[in-house]
Amino acid sequence: MDIGVHVLDVFLWILGYPKPIKAFGKVDTKFGNRPNVVNPWGKWDPKQFNVEDFGMGVILFENGLTVTLETAWASHVEGSGTTFFIGDKAGATFHPFRVYTDKKGEMISYEPETPKDIQKAPGEFEAFHNAIRNDLPSPVPPEEVIWTSKIFDAIYRSSRTGTSITIK
């Protein structure tokens, strides 16, 4: 959840926070509680390790959209993945930021120009700090945080029960 929540939050923001209706998932610890594991994050005390090192979820939304989310901070592969979106009319990757689509019967890809309003937008921390200091509304609507939390709660519950979970 510590890594995946950010990816899911960006995805939901891009799509205007569609309503989730069901989730299935699995979280597990295979590396963090072992004393002999080496990884780029450095050393830690395996006896005090209390979070998962792998998580995955499949989320179904009211509009028919399906999202597959996988994240791991430790694995036996290098560069295990990237963030990408796949749709029936186009797809996109974040690193590098590219759009893939069909044009005149051929698949093309291009690096889109970042809209000027996004280029000039303040960072999340600065916007939140400004809201608190100046008694302004939060730049992140609370409903968005609640939906993201409900999705992750459903994924964790699904991991414990082995069943898909309805999100209300």
C-alpha positions as CSV (number, residue, x, y, z in Angstrom):
1,M,0.0,0.0,0.0
2,D,2.8,2.4,0.7
3,I,3.9,2.5,-3.0
4,G,0.7,1.3,-4.8
5,V,-1.5,4.0,-3.2
6,H,0.3,6.7,-5.1
7,V,0.0,5.0,-8.5
8,L,-3.7,4.3,-7.9
9,D,-4.4,7.9,-6.7
10,V,-2.8,9.4,-9.9
11,F,-4.8,6.9,-12.0
12,L,-8.1,7.8,-10.3
13,W,-7.3,11.5,-10.6
14,I,-6.6,11.2,-14.3
15,L,-9.9,9.5,-14.9
16,G,-12.0,11.8,-12.7
17,Y,-12.4,9.3,-9.8
18,P,-14.8,6.7,-11.3
19,K,-16.8,4.8,-8.7
20,P,-15.3,1.5,-7.7
21,I,-17.7,-1.4,-7.1
22,K,-15.6,-4.5,-6.5
23,A,-12.0,-5.5,-5.8
24,F,-9.9,-8.7,-5.5
25,G,-6.3,-8.7,-4.3
26,K,-3.4,-10.4,-2.6
27,V,-0.7,-8.9,-0.4
28,D,2.2,-10.9,0.9
29,T,5.6,-10.7,2.6
30,K,8.4,-12.9,1.0
31,F,11.5,-10.8,1.5
32,G,11.2,-8.3,4.4
33,N,11.1,-10.8,7.2
34,R,14.2,-12.7,6.0
35,P,17.6,-11.8,7.6
36,N,19.7,-12.6,4.5
37,V,17.9,-10.5,1.8
38,V,19.9,-7.8,0.0
39,N,18.3,-5.1,-1.9
40,P,18.9,-1.4,-3.0
41,W,16.9,0.0,0.0
42,G,19.7,-1.0,2.4
43,K,19.5,-3.0,5.7
44,W,16.6,-3.3,8.0
45,D,15.7,-5.3,11.1
46,P,13.6,-8.3,9.8
47,K,12.2,-8.9,13.3
48,Q,10.5,-5.5,13.2
49,F,9.4,-5.7,9.5
50,N,5.6,-5.4,9.5
51,V,4.4,-4.5,6.0
52,E,4.0,-6.4,2.9
53,D,6.6,-6.4,0.1
54,F,4.2,-7.4,-2.7
55,G,0.7,-6.4,-3.4
56,M,-1.7,-6.8,-6.3
57,G,-5.3,-5.9,-7.0
58,V,-8.0,-6.0,-9.7
59,I,-10.5,-3.2,-9.3
60,L,-13.9,-3.1,-11.2
61,F,-15.5,0.3,-11.7
62,E,-19.2,1.2,-12.3
63,N,-18.4,2.4,-15.8
64,G,-17.0,-1.0,-16.8
65,L,-13.4,0.0,-16.4
66,T,-11.0,-2.7,-14.9
67,V,-7.7,-1.8,-13.3
68,T,-4.9,-4.2,-12.5
69,L,-2.5,-2.8,-9.9
70,E,0.8,-4.6,-9.0
71,T,3.6,-3.3,-6.8
72,A,6.6,-4.7,-5.0
73,W,9.5,-3.1,-3.4
74,A,11.6,-6.3,-3.4
75,S,11.8,-9.0,-6.1
76,H,14.2,-11.2,-8.0
77,V,14.1,-9.1,-11.1
78,E,15.6,-5.7,-12.0
79,G,13.4,-2.9,-13.2
80,S,10.3,-5.0,-12.7
81,G,7.8,-2.7,-14.3
82,T,6.4,0.7,-15.1
83,T,3.1,2.5,-14.9
84,F,1.0,2.1,-18.0
85,F,-2.6,2.5,-19.1
86,I,-4.2,0.3,-21.8
87,G,-7.5,1.3,-23.4
88,D,-9.4,0.3,-26.5
89,K,-8.5,3.6,-28.3
90,A,-5.1,4.4,-26.9
91,G,-2.5,3.5,-24.2
92,A,0.1,5.5,-22.3
93,T,3.3,4.9,-20.3
94,F,4.7,7.2,-17.6
95,H,8.4,6.4,-17.8
96,P,8.9,7.5,-20.5
97,F,5.7,9.6,-20.9
98,R,4.4,8.4,-24.2
99,V,1.0,7.9,-25.8
100,Y,0.3,5.0,-28.2
101,T,-2.7,5.0,-30.6
102,D,-3.8,4.2,-34.1
103,K,-3.7,6.6,-36.9
104,K,-4.6,5.8,-40.5
105,G,-4.4,2.1,-39.9
106,E,-1.0,2.1,-38.1
107,M,0.0,2.3,-34.5
108,I,1.9,5.4,-33.6
109,S,3.5,6.7,-30.5
110,Y,4.4,10.2,-29.4
111,E,5.5,12.2,-26.4
112,P,2.6,14.6,-25.6
113,E,3.2,18.2,-24.6
114,T,2.4,18.9,-21.0
115,P,-0.6,21.3,-20.8
116,K,0.5,24.8,-19.5
117,D,-2.0,24.7,-16.6
118,I,-0.3,21.6,-15.3
119,Q,3.2,23.0,-15.9
120,K,2.3,26.1,-13.7
121,A,0.4,24.2,-11.0
122,P,1.9,24.3,-7.5
123,G,3.2,21.0,-6.1
124,E,0.9,19.0,-3.8
125,F,2.8,19.9,-0.6
126,E,2.8,23.6,-1.5
127,A,-0.9,23.6,-2.3
128,F,-1.7,21.8,1.0
129,H,0.6,24.0,3.0
130,N,-1.0,27.1,1.4
131,A,-4.5,25.8,2.2
132,I,-3.7,25.3,5.9
133,R,-1.8,28.6,6.3
134,N,-4.5,30.7,4.6
135,D,-7.6,28.8,5.9
136,L,-8.5,27.6,2.4
137,P,-10.3,24.4,1.4
138,S,-8.1,21.3,1.0
139,P,-6.7,21.0,-2.6
140,V,-7.7,17.3,-2.4
141,P,-11.4,16.7,-1.9
142,P,-11.9,14.3,1.1
143,E,-14.2,12.1,-1.1
144,E,-11.2,11.2,-3.3
145,V,-9.1,10.0,-0.3
146,I,-12.1,8.0,1.0
147,W,-12.5,6.1,-2.3
148,T,-8.8,5.3,-2.5
149,S,-8.9,4.0,1.1
150,K,-12.0,1.9,0.4
151,I,-10.3,0.3,-2.6
152,F,-7.2,-0.6,-0.5
153,D,-9.4,-1.8,2.4
154,A,-11.2,-4.1,-0.1
155,I,-7.9,-5.4,-1.5
156,Y,-6.6,-6.2,2.0
157,R,-9.9,-7.9,3.0
158,S,-9.8,-9.9,-0.2
159,S,-6.3,-11.0,0.5
160,R,-7.5,-12.4,3.9
161,T,-10.7,-14.0,2.6
162,G,-9.6,-15.1,-0.9
163,T,-12.8,-13.6,-2.4
164,S,-13.7,-10.4,-4.2
165,I,-15.1,-7.6,-2.1
166,T,-17.9,-5.3,-2.9
167,I,-17.0,-1.6,-2.3
168,K,-19.8,0.5,-0.9
